[in-house]
Amino acid sequence: MKEWQKFILMLLVFLAAYLTPFGSPRVDTAILEAFRMLQEYAREHVLFCLVPAFFIAGAIANFISQGAVMRYLGPGARRVTAYSVASVSGAVLAVCSCTVLPLFSGIYRRGAGLGPAVTFLYSGPAINILAIILTARVLGWRLGAARAVGAVLFAVVIGLLMALFFRREEEDRAARSVGLEIDAATRRTPGQTGLFMLVLTGILVFAAWGRSAEPVSLWNTVFAVKWYLVAGLLLILVFMLKRWFWPEERVTWLEATWTFAKQILPLLFAGVMAAGALMGRPGTDAGLIPSTYVADWVGGNSLPANLVAAIVGAFMYFATLTEIPILQGLLGSGMGQGPALALLLAGPALSLPNMLVIRSVLGTKKTLVFIVLVIVMSATAGLLYGSLAA
């Protein structure tokens, strides 16, 4: 950190301590809400979502051939193949905007092109099959269908636009990566490595498996036995690690996992607390920005209403599936159909914690362009959908 940055940081801390009106009910409640949201995030997402994701990211960094990543997701890969693999991979995982970050960071640093990597980054939280089904059941089939079409389209279009805007930087990055790495010798065949990654992914998917609102469903049947499935997969994982990996490989895997964790977790925790202080936990009215203001701002189907919905959705943190009951309440309070779609398209894919981590991977310029693309496209989609719905 440069000296002027240290000075600015100290100045901001001083001004916050000097000017914050402690004692005001709204401020005191917002501060408490920041810690409550951090606790909720730690209890519901860190152990069963983020920790498996860190181990997968570490495995990608150590055990997945850079040549394979470049072949399917690299700048020189066929676009149809690269974007299809990126979007389908994200949809299969169906994770939240924070859990996808270690996986995105892993494949991008391994050599994936910016466009496919961003497609994966958007598709993981946005193309959540259960969320789309519940949106259709709870909020109406039209809104559910619009969310499904918009999420799939946005994942690919945003990835293509990012690759287009930064094509020269990506060409330089691809040129620098040529010949830099020779895969180390291993005890495994490519098929064994693939099975190992599949088991890790299965642990993440089933450990994060949530309950559906539908009492009797296949989803809830899986939920009832998910810990048995996770236990079985863990036993298989132990067997694989013992038989297929050298001790040095296991150590480097843990070191890579720790590297991702120490880079990402502090930023995530800071972002979660900031989101909690500003907006409060989902379903509460305890943040610095009262929820009644949001409901007033997103009524009707004007351009400002759609833009506000997209911006609020982009900065607010939504745990998986929580956006649906929140939207149900906002629609009951007068929210327009267009802004509802704008929030659905921007909310699950972005959040303030998510933005902080993306910046540490892509840099400020690329992160800002990604955020602007998501917000502008979400607001535009909401405006078009609202006009059709009317």
C-alpha positions in Angstrom: 0.0 0.0 0.0 1.4 3.4 -1.0 1.8 6.2 1.5 -1.0 8.3 0.1 -3.3 5.3 0.3 -2.4 4.8 4.0 -3.1 8.5 4.6 -6.5 8.3 2.9 -7.4 5.1 4.9 -6.5 6.7 8.2 -8.4 9.9 7.3 -11.5 7.9 6.4 -11.3 5.9 9.7 -10.9 9.2 11.6 -13.8 10.9 9.9 -16.0 7.8 10.5 -15.2 7.8 14.2 -15.6 11.5 14.5 -18.8 12.0 12.5 -20.8 8.8 12.9 -23.9 9.7 15.0 -23.6 6.9 17.6 -26.7 6.8 19.7 -29.1 7.3 16.8 -31.4 4.2 16.8 -31.0 3.7 13.0 -27.2 3.9 13.2 -26.9 1.6 16.2 -29.3 -0.9 14.7 -27.4 -0.9 11.4 -24.0 -1.5 13.2 -25.6 -4.5 15.1 -27.2 -5.7 11.8 -23.7 -5.8 10.2 -22.5 -8.2 12.8 -25.7 -10.2 12.7 -25.4 -10.6 8.9 -21.8 -11.7 9.3 -22.8 -14.3 11.8 -25.6 -15.5 9.5 -23.2 -15.7 6.6 -20.6 -17.6 8.7 -23.2 -20.1 9.9 -25.0 -20.8 6.6 -22.3 -20.4 4.0 -18.7 -20.6 5.1 -18.5 -24.3 6.2 -20.7 -25.9 3.7 -20.3 -23.6 0.7 -17.0 -21.6 0.8 -14.7 -24.2 2.4 -15.5 -26.9 -0.3 -15.2 -24.2 -3.0 -11.7 -23.2 -1.7 -10.6 -26.9 -1.9 -11.9 -27.1 -5.4 -10.1 -23.9 -6.4 -6.9 -25.3 -4.9 -7.3 -28.5 -6.8 -7.9 -26.6 -10.0 -4.7 -24.7 -9.4 -2.6 -27.8 -8.7 -4.1 -30.8 -10.5 -5.9 -29.6 -13.6 -3.7 -29.4 -16.6 -3.2 -25.9 -17.8 -3.3 -27.2 -21.3 -6.8 -28.6 -20.6 -8.0 -25.3 -19.3 -6.5 -23.4 -22.3 -8.0 -26.0 -24.7 -11.6 -25.6 -23.4 -11.7 -22.2 -21.8 -8.6 -20.3 -23.0 -8.5 -17.3 -25.4 -7.7 -19.6 -28.3 -10.6 -22.1 -27.7 -13.6 -22.3 -30.0 -16.1 -19.8 -28.7 -19.0 -22.2 -28.9 -17.1 -24.7 -26.8 -15.7 -22.2 -24.3 -18.9 -20.4 -23.6 -21.0 -23.6 -23.5 -18.6 -25.2 -21.0 -18.5 -22.1 -18.9 -22.2 -21.5 -18.7 -23.1 -25.2 -18.2 -20.5 -25.6 -15.4 -21.9 -22.6 -13.6 -25.5 -23.9 -13.9 -24.6 -27.3 -12.6 -23.0 -25.9 -9.5 -25.8 -23.5 -8.7 -23.9 -21.6 -6.0 -24.3 -18.1 -4.6 -22.4 -15.0 -5.8 -19.7 -15.5 -3.1 -19.2 -19.2 -3.3 -18.5 -19.0 -7.0 -15.6 -16.6 -6.4 -12.8 -19.2 -5.5 -13.8 -21.3 -8.5 -13.7 -18.3 -10.8 -10.4 -17.2 -9.4 -9.0 -20.7 -9.9 -9.9 -21.2 -13.5 -9.0 -17.6 -14.5 -5.5 -17.9 -13.0 -5.1 -21.3 -14.6 -5.4 -19.8 -18.0 -9.1 -19.5 -18.8 -10.0 -16.5 -21.1 -11.6 -13.5 -19.6 -14.9 -14.0 -21.5 -15.5 -17.7 -20.5 -14.3 -17.0 -17.0 -16.8 -14.1 -16.6 -19.5 -16.3 -18.2 -18.8 -18.8 -15.5 -18.8 -16.1 -12.8 -22.2 -14.9 -13.8 -23.8 -18.2 -14.6 -23.0 -19.9 -11.3 -25.3 -17.8 -9.1 -27.8 -16.6 -11.9 -28.6 -19.9 -13.7 -29.8 -21.7 -10.6 -32.4 -24.2 -11.7 -34.3 -24.4 -8.4 -34.3 -20.6 -8.1 -35.8 -20.3 -11.5 -38.5 -23.0 -10.8 -39.4 -21.4 -7.5 -39.6 -17.9 -9.2 -42.1 -19.3 -11.6 -44.2 -21.0 -8.9 -44.1 -18.1 -6.4 -43.9 -15.0 -8.6 -45.6 -16.3 -11.8 -44.5 -18.3 -14.8 -43.9 -15.2 -16.9 -41.4 -13.8 -14.5 -39.8 -17.2 -14.1 -39.4 -17.7 -17.8 -38.0 -14.1 -18.3 -35.5 -14.8 -15.5 -34.4 -18.1 -17.1 -34.0 -16.6 -20.6 -32.3 -13.4 -19.3 -29.8 -15.3 -17.1 -28.7 -17.7 -19.9 -28.4 -14.8 -22.4 -26.7 -12.5 -20.0 -24.0 -15.0 -19.0 -22.9 -15.4 -22.6 -23.4 -11.8 -23.8 -21.5 -10.3 -20.8 -18.7 -12.8 -21.3 -18.4 -12.0 -25.0 -18.5 -8.2 -24.3 -15.8 -8.4 -21.7 -13.6 -10.4 -24.1 -14.2 -7.8 -26.8 -13.5 -4.8 -24.6 -10.3 -6.2 -23.2 -9.2 -8.3 -26.2 -5.7 -6.7 -26.4 -4.9 -7.3 -22.8 -6.2 -10.9 -23.1 -4.0 -11.4 -26.2 -1.0 -10.2 -24.2 -1.9 -12.4 -21.3 -2.3 -15.5 -23.5 1.1 -14.8 -25.1 2.8 -14.5 -21.8 1.3 -17.9 -20.7 2.7 -19.8 -23.6 5.4 -22.2 -22.5 5.4 -20.9 -18.9 4.3 -24.2 -17.3 5.0 -27.8 -17.8 2.7 -30.1 -15.9 4.4 -32.0 -13.2 4.5 -35.8 -13.2 1.7 -37.4 -11.2 0.5 -40.8 -10.1 -2.8 -40.3 -11.8 -4.4 -40.7 -15.2 -6.5 -37.8 -16.5 -9.6 -39.9 -15.8 -8.6 -40.3 -12.1 -8.1 -36.5 -11.9 -11.5 -36.0 -13.4 -13.1 -38.4 -10.9 -11.4 -36.6 -8.1 -12.7 -33.2 -9.3 -16.2 -34.7 -9.6 -16.1 -36.0 -6.0 -15.1 -32.6 -4.8 -17.8 -30.9 -6.8 -20.4 -33.4 -5.4 -19.4 -32.6 -1.9 -19.9 -28.9 -2.6 -23.3 -29.5 -4.3 -24.8 -31.8 -1.7 -23.3 -29.9 1.4 -24.9 -26.7 0.1 -28.2 -28.4 -0.9 -31.1 -26.4 0.5 -34.7 -27.3 1.3 -37.4 -26.6 -1.3 -40.7 -24.7 -0.4 -42.5 -27.7 -2.0 -43.2 -30.2 0.8 -43.1 -33.3 -1.4 -40.5 -33.1 -4.2 -37.4 -34.8 -5.5 -35.4 -31.8 -4.3 -36.5 -32.4 -0.7 -35.9 -36.2 -1.0 -32.3 -35.4 -1.8 -32.2 -32.9 1.0 -33.2 -35.6 3.5 -30.3 -37.8 2.6 -27.7 -35.1 1.7 -25.4 -35.7 4.7 -25.2 -39.5 3.9 -24.2 -38.6 0.4 -21.6 -36.1 1.7 -20.2 -38.7 4.1 -20.0 -41.3 1.3 -18.2 -38.8 -1.0 -15.8 -37.9 1.8 -14.8 -41.5 2.3 -14.2 -41.9 -1.5 -12.1 -38.7 -1.3 -9.9 -40.0 1.5 -9.4 -43.2 -0.6 -8.4 -41.2 -3.6 -6.0 -39.0 -1.7 -4.3 -42.0 -0.2 -4.0 -44.1 -3.3 -3.7 -41.5 -6.2 -1.7 -38.6 -4.7 1.9 -38.3 -3.5 2.3 -36.6 -0.1 3.9 -33.6 -1.7 0.9 -33.1 -3.9 -1.5 -33.2 -0.9 0.6 -30.5 0.8 0.7 -28.2 -2.2 -3.1 -28.7 -2.6 -3.6 -27.5 1.0 -1.2 -24.6 0.5 -3.1 -23.5 -2.6 -6.4 -23.8 -0.8 -5.1 -21.6 2.0 -3.8 -19.0 -0.5 -7.3 -18.7 -1.9 -8.9 -18.5 1.6 -6.7 -15.8 2.9 -7.1 -13.7 -0.2 -10.9 -14.0 -0.4 -12.3 -14.4 3.1 -11.2 -11.0 4.6 -12.7 -9.1 1.6 -15.9 -11.2 1.8 -16.4 -10.6 5.5 -15.8 -6.9 5.1 -18.3 -6.7 2.2 -20.9 -8.8 4.1 -20.7 -6.4 7.1 -21.0 -3.4 4.8 -24.0 -4.8 3.0 -25.6 -5.6 6.3 -25.1 -2.1 7.7 -26.4 -0.4 4.5 -29.3 -2.7 3.6 -29.8 -4.9 6.7 -30.4 -8.7 6.4 -32.8 -9.8 3.8 -36.4 -9.5 5.0 -35.5 -6.9 7.7 -35.7 -3.1 7.8 -32.6 -2.5 10.0 -30.1 -1.0 7.6 -29.1 2.6 7.1 -31.2 2.6 4.0 -34.9 2.0 5.0 -36.6 -0.7 2.9 -39.6 1.6 2.5 -37.4 3.9 0.4 -36.5 1.0 -1.9 -40.2 0.0 -2.3 -41.0 3.7 -3.2 -38.2 3.9 -5.7 -39.0 0.8 -7.7 -42.7 1.2 -8.2 -44.0 1.3 -11.8 -41.9 0.6 -14.8 -39.9 3.8 -15.4 -36.2 3.8 -16.4 -35.2 5.2 -13.0 -37.2 2.5 -11.2 -35.5 -0.3 -13.2 -32.1 1.3 -12.7 -32.6 1.6 -9.0 -33.7 -2.0 -8.8 -30.7 -3.2 -10.7 -28.3 -1.1 -8.6 -29.8 -2.2 -5.3 -29.8 -5.8 -6.5 -26.2 -5.6 -7.5 -25.0 -4.2 -4.2 -27.2 -6.2 -1.8 -26.2 -9.7 -0.7 -28.7 -12.5 -1.4 -28.1 -16.0 0.0 -29.3 -18.6 -2.5 -33.2 -18.5 -2.9 -33.7 -15.6 -0.5 -34.3 -13.2 -3.3 -37.7 -14.8 -4.0 -39.5 -14.1 -0.7 -38.0 -10.7 -0.6 -39.3 -9.9 -4.1 -42.7 -11.3 -3.1 -42.9 -8.8 -0.3 -41.7 -5.9 -2.6 -44.2 -6.8 -5.3 -46.9 -6.7 -2.6 -45.7 -3.3 -1.6 -46.1 -1.9 -5.2 -42.9 -2.9 -7.0 -43.3 -3.1 -10.7 -42.8 -6.2 -12.8 -39.9 -4.7 -14.7 -37.9 -3.7 -11.7 -38.6 -7.1 -10.2 -36.9 -8.8 -13.2 -34.0 -6.3 -13.1 -33.4 -7.2 -9.4 -33.6 -10.9 -10.2 -31.0 -10.6 -13.0 -28.6 -8.4 -11.1 -29.0 -9.6 -7.5 -27.9 -13.2 -7.4 -24.9 -12.6 -9.7 -23.5 -9.6 -7.9 -23.1 -8.3 -4.4 -20.8 -5.8 -2.5 -18.7 -8.7 -1.1 -18.5 -10.3 -4.5 -17.3 -7.0 -6.1 -14.4 -6.6 -3.7 -13.1 -10.0 -4.5 -13.5 -9.7 -8.2 -11.5 -6.5 -8.1 -8.6 -8.4 -6.4 -8.6 -10.9 -9.3 -9.4 -8.8 -12.4 -8.4 -5.3 -11.3 -10.5 -2.2 -10.9 -11.1 -1.4 -14.6 -12.4 -4.9 -15.6 -14.5 -5.1 -12.4 -16.2 -1.8 -13.0 -17.0 -2.7 -16.6 -18.4 -6.1 -15.4 -20.6 -4.3 -12.8 -21.8 -1.7 -15.3 -22.7 -4.4 -17.9 -24.7 -6.4 -15.3 -26.6 -3.3 -14.1 -27.3 -1.7 -17.5 -28.4 -5.0 -19.1 -30.6 -5.9 -16.1 -32.2 -2.5 -16.1 -32.8 -2.7 -19.9 -34.3 -6.2 -19.6 -36.5 -5.0 -16.8 -37.7 -2.0 -18.8 -38.5 -4.2 -21.8 -40.2 -6.9 -19.8 -42.2 -4.3 -17.8 -43.5 -2.8 -21.0 -44.6 -6.2 -22.3 -46.2 -7.2 -19.0 -48.2 -4.0 -19.0 
